[in-house]
Amino acid sequence: MLSQKSHPVQSSDNRCSRHKLLVNTKTMNETLTQRFDSLRSSLSSTVAGWIVYLFTTQNVPLSQSTASVTRDSLKKAINAFFINCSTTGQLTEVELLYSACIIQRVIRNQLKGQTPSSRIITQNNLGTLLLCSIIVTLKLLRDNPYTNSCWAKYLRIPLSDLNHSEVIMLAHLNFNLNVQFEEISQLYSILALPC
């Protein structure tokens, strides 16, 4: 028969270990938050650069109210959008990078297109394009993503416009949402972030 001796727990050691664990967890969370903020900021700047390049290369007409679109103003707007969507949709780093790869692919396809009908990105639908890239990314990578109606209600966009924009973007991509590891690695290297 086994003896059932009680073993006293060293309460001061236990409290000290728990405190160290809490401090380490808090430090780790702060580090991860800073890393994610840095990634989001770098991605915003990079995506803004791609879009400014696209607009200047293809002479995309800008509306008079925003004729002075600059890389900095686009970066601020895209960063605010990414903050809003990543907070609302609780995006991970991988999901944010994946959606950026999809945006990059749409921009590349548009740069290859010679006809005005192949130009799906305009200044007026830029926000919808960014949202659609996030929506299709979440639909692809998550088991239970937010629905289009949830996004439409939250961002006060007509659901029919959002659905139509998503289909147009998918058709522009030939319904190919497969992002290779090399594409994400290349994006990391553009952003000068360690893999």
C-alpha positions as CSV (number, residue, x, y, z in Angstrom):
1,M,0.0,0.0,0.0
2,L,1.3,3.4,-1.0
3,S,1.6,6.0,1.7
4,Q,-0.2,9.2,1.2
5,K,2.3,11.7,2.6
6,S,1.5,15.2,1.9
7,H,4.3,17.3,0.5
8,P,4.3,20.8,1.5
9,V,4.5,23.3,-1.3
10,Q,7.0,26.1,-1.0
11,S,4.6,29.0,-1.2
12,S,7.2,31.7,-1.5
13,D,9.0,29.9,-4.4
14,N,5.7,29.2,-6.0
15,R,4.6,32.8,-5.9
16,C,8.0,33.9,-7.2
17,S,7.8,31.5,-10.1
18,R,4.3,32.6,-10.9
19,H,5.4,36.3,-10.8
20,K,8.3,35.5,-13.2
21,L,5.9,33.7,-15.6
22,L,3.5,36.6,-15.6
23,V,6.3,39.1,-16.2
24,N,7.8,37.0,-19.0
25,T,4.3,36.6,-20.6
26,K,3.6,40.3,-20.4
27,T,7.0,41.1,-21.9
28,M,6.5,38.5,-24.7
29,N,3.0,39.9,-25.4
30,E,4.4,43.4,-25.6
31,T,7.2,42.2,-28.0
32,L,4.7,40.4,-30.2
33,T,2.4,43.5,-30.3
34,Q,5.4,45.7,-31.3
35,R,6.4,43.2,-34.0
36,F,2.8,43.1,-35.3
37,D,2.6,46.9,-35.3
38,S,5.9,47.1,-37.1
39,L,4.8,44.5,-39.7
40,R,1.5,46.3,-40.3
41,S,3.3,49.6,-40.7
42,S,5.8,48.1,-43.1
43,L,3.1,46.4,-45.1
44,S,1.1,49.6,-45.3
45,S,4.1,51.5,-46.7
46,T,4.9,48.7,-49.2
47,V,1.3,48.4,-50.4
48,A,1.0,52.2,-50.7
49,G,4.2,52.2,-52.8
50,W,2.7,49.5,-55.1
51,I,-0.5,51.4,-55.5
52,V,1.3,54.8,-56.1
53,Y,3.4,53.0,-58.7
54,L,0.3,51.5,-60.3
55,F,-1.5,54.8,-60.4
56,T,1.5,56.7,-61.9
57,T,2.4,53.9,-64.4
58,Q,-1.1,53.6,-65.8
59,N,-2.1,57.3,-65.4
60,V,-5.1,56.3,-63.3
61,P,-7.2,59.5,-63.1
62,L,-7.5,60.8,-59.6
63,S,-10.5,62.7,-58.5
64,Q,-10.1,66.4,-58.0
65,S,-10.7,66.2,-54.3
66,T,-7.7,63.9,-53.8
67,A,-5.5,65.0,-56.7
68,S,-2.6,65.2,-54.3
69,V,-2.4,61.5,-53.3
70,T,1.0,60.8,-52.1
71,R,2.7,57.7,-50.8
72,D,2.5,59.1,-47.2
73,S,-1.2,59.9,-47.4
74,L,-1.9,56.5,-48.9
75,K,0.3,54.8,-46.2
76,K,-1.6,56.5,-43.5
77,A,-5.0,55.6,-45.0
78,I,-3.9,51.9,-45.6
79,N,-2.3,51.7,-42.2
80,A,-5.6,52.9,-40.6
81,F,-7.5,50.4,-42.7
82,F,-5.2,47.5,-41.7
83,I,-5.4,48.5,-38.0
84,N,-9.2,48.6,-38.2
85,C,-9.5,45.3,-40.1
86,S,-6.9,43.5,-38.2
87,T,-8.5,44.5,-34.9
88,T,-12.0,43.8,-36.1
89,G,-11.2,40.6,-37.9
90,Q,-8.5,39.6,-35.4
91,L,-6.0,39.0,-38.3
92,T,-2.8,37.1,-37.6
93,E,0.5,38.1,-39.2
94,V,0.2,35.3,-41.7
95,E,-3.3,36.4,-42.7
96,L,-2.1,40.0,-43.1
97,L,0.8,38.9,-45.3
98,Y,-1.4,36.6,-47.3
99,S,-3.8,39.4,-48.1
100,A,-0.9,41.6,-49.1
101,C,0.3,38.9,-51.5
102,I,-3.2,38.8,-53.0
103,I,-3.1,42.6,-53.4
104,Q,0.3,42.4,-55.0
105,R,-1.0,39.8,-57.5
106,V,-4.0,41.9,-58.4
107,I,-1.7,44.9,-59.0
108,R,0.7,42.8,-61.1
109,N,-2.2,41.5,-63.2
110,Q,-3.4,45.0,-63.7
111,L,0.0,46.2,-64.8
112,K,0.1,43.4,-67.4
113,G,-3.3,44.3,-68.8
114,Q,-3.4,46.5,-71.8
115,T,-7.1,47.4,-72.0
116,P,-9.0,49.8,-69.8
117,S,-11.4,46.9,-68.9
118,S,-8.5,45.0,-67.3
119,R,-8.0,47.9,-64.9
120,I,-10.0,47.0,-61.8
121,I,-8.2,49.2,-59.3
122,T,-9.2,52.8,-59.2
123,Q,-8.9,55.4,-56.5
124,N,-12.6,55.1,-55.8
125,N,-12.6,51.3,-55.1
126,L,-9.2,51.0,-53.4
127,G,-10.7,50.4,-50.0
128,T,-13.1,47.8,-51.3
129,L,-10.2,46.0,-53.0
130,L,-8.2,45.9,-49.8
131,L,-11.3,44.7,-47.9
132,C,-11.9,42.0,-50.5
133,S,-8.3,40.8,-50.3
134,I,-8.8,40.4,-46.5
135,I,-12.2,38.7,-46.9
136,V,-11.0,36.1,-49.4
137,T,-7.9,35.5,-47.3
138,L,-10.0,34.8,-44.2
139,K,-12.4,32.6,-46.2
140,L,-9.4,30.6,-47.4
141,L,-7.4,30.3,-44.2
142,R,-10.1,30.1,-41.5
143,D,-12.7,27.4,-40.7
144,N,-15.3,30.0,-39.6
145,P,-14.6,33.4,-41.2
146,Y,-16.8,36.5,-40.9
147,T,-19.4,36.7,-43.6
148,N,-19.6,39.4,-46.2
149,S,-22.8,40.7,-44.5
150,C,-20.9,41.1,-41.2
151,W,-18.2,43.2,-43.0
152,A,-20.8,45.2,-44.9
153,K,-22.7,46.1,-41.8
154,Y,-19.6,47.0,-39.8
155,L,-18.1,49.1,-42.6
156,R,-21.5,50.4,-43.9
157,I,-20.9,49.2,-47.4
158,P,-23.8,47.9,-49.5
159,L,-23.6,44.1,-49.4
160,S,-24.3,43.8,-53.1
161,D,-21.4,46.1,-53.9
162,L,-19.1,44.0,-51.7
163,N,-20.2,40.7,-53.2
164,H,-19.8,42.1,-56.7
165,S,-16.3,43.5,-56.0
166,E,-15.2,40.1,-54.5
167,V,-16.3,38.2,-57.6
168,I,-14.6,40.7,-59.9
169,M,-11.4,40.5,-57.9
170,L,-11.5,36.7,-57.9
171,A,-12.2,36.6,-61.7
172,H,-9.2,39.0,-62.2
173,L,-7.1,36.4,-60.3
174,N,-8.6,33.5,-62.3
175,F,-9.9,32.3,-58.9
176,N,-6.3,31.3,-58.0
177,L,-5.7,32.3,-54.4
178,N,-2.8,29.9,-53.8
179,V,0.1,31.8,-52.3
180,Q,3.4,30.0,-52.4
181,F,5.8,30.1,-49.5
182,E,8.3,31.8,-51.8
183,E,5.9,34.7,-52.3
184,I,5.5,35.3,-48.5
185,S,9.3,34.9,-48.1
186,Q,9.9,37.5,-50.8
187,L,7.5,39.8,-49.1
188,Y,9.3,39.4,-45.8
189,S,12.6,40.2,-47.6
190,I,11.0,43.3,-49.1
191,L,9.9,44.4,-45.7
192,A,13.3,43.5,-44.3
193,L,11.8,41.4,-41.5
194,P,13.4,38.2,-40.2
195,C,11.5,35.0,-41.3
